[in-house]
């Protein structure tokens, strides 16, 4: 399988809004973390809804450019499926922000300490 990247999608973190038939909308957002990683969030639903019908996260990507490449590949596939990029503002930014806040909270709770300390190694020979 060969990936095709949509060159018209910008490399900044601004959301990409795509529309398809029957008033259906997809927004692709990138959110960067303090540690340099980035998360790609896709929200989809009917244009006139206050909340998206579906929300999916991908990542974390190690660098912002990886998230941009994933967003460009997804946009290219959606364009092949009949969607088109529109120059409109995001209507589901609050849902995206809520999702990223929950993800950050989960990450804080499940954070592990991987520091190696030689005195913690038990040798019984």
N, C-alpha and C positions, 0 to 999 in steps of 0.2 A: 504494500500500500504506500502510495506516495502522497505526502501532504502538500497542499497548495495554500499559500499564505496570501490573504487579501491585503494588497499594498496600500489601499485607500484608507485603511484603519490606522489612526495615529498611534504613535508610540508613547504618548503620555497616559496618565491615569484617568482621563476623562471617560465617562461611560459611552459605549457605542449602542445606539438604539436602532433596531431593525424592525421592520413591519412586514407582515405577510397578508395573505388574504383573510377575509372575515374579521377585520379589525383586530388581528392578533399581533402582539408586540413582544419582543425579546430585548432585554437590556443586558449588556456584558460590562461588568464593573471590575476594576482592579483595586485592591486595597493593600497598601504597604505597611509592614510592621516595623517596630523599632529595631529589631535584629537584622533588618535587611531583606527578609523574606517577603514574598508577595502572594496574595490569594486572589484567585479569579472567581467571581460570583456571577452566575447567570440567573436572571429572574424572567419569568414568562407569564403571560396571561392576556386576557382581553384588555384593550386599551382603556375602556371606561371603568375598570375596577379600581378600587382604592388599594387593594392588596393583590400581590401577584398570586397566581394559581400554583406556581412551582418555583422553588428556589434551590439551586444546586451550587456547591462549592467545589473548587479544584485547588489543590495545593496543600501545603505551602510550596511555592517555587523558591529555589535558593536565591535567585536574583530577579529583578523586575523584568528584564528582557525575556526571560523564559515565560513569564505570565503574558507578556505582550505577544510573543510568538504563538502561544496557545490560543489567545483571543483572536488573533488574525486567522489561524487555521479554522477555528469554529465559525467565524464570520464568513469565511470562504465557502464552507460547507452549507451554511444557511442560505447564502446567496445562490448557490447551485440548486437549492431546494425551493427557490422562488421568493425568498425574502429580499428586501432591499434596505440599504442604510438610509436613514432619514436624519435630517438636521433638526432634531427636536430635543427638548430637555428630558431628563430622567424624571419619571413620576414615582418610582419605587425606591428612591435613595434611602428612605427611612427603614424599609424592610431590609435592605442591604446592610445598613449600619447596625440594626438590631442583630442580624445574623453574625456579623463580624465581632460584635461585642460578646455574644454568647460563645463564639469560638475562642476568643481571647481568654474568657473566664475559664473555659474547659482546659485550655493550655496551662493556665496558672495553677489550677488544682492538680493536674496530672504531671506537673514538671518533675523530672527526675534529676538527681545529682550524679553526674558521671565522672567526677573528679577522682583521679587515681591517687591513692595514698599507700605507700609501700608498707607502712605499719599495719594496715588493715589486712594484709595477706597472711593467712595462717599456713604455716609450713610445719608439718608434724613428722619430719624425718630426723 
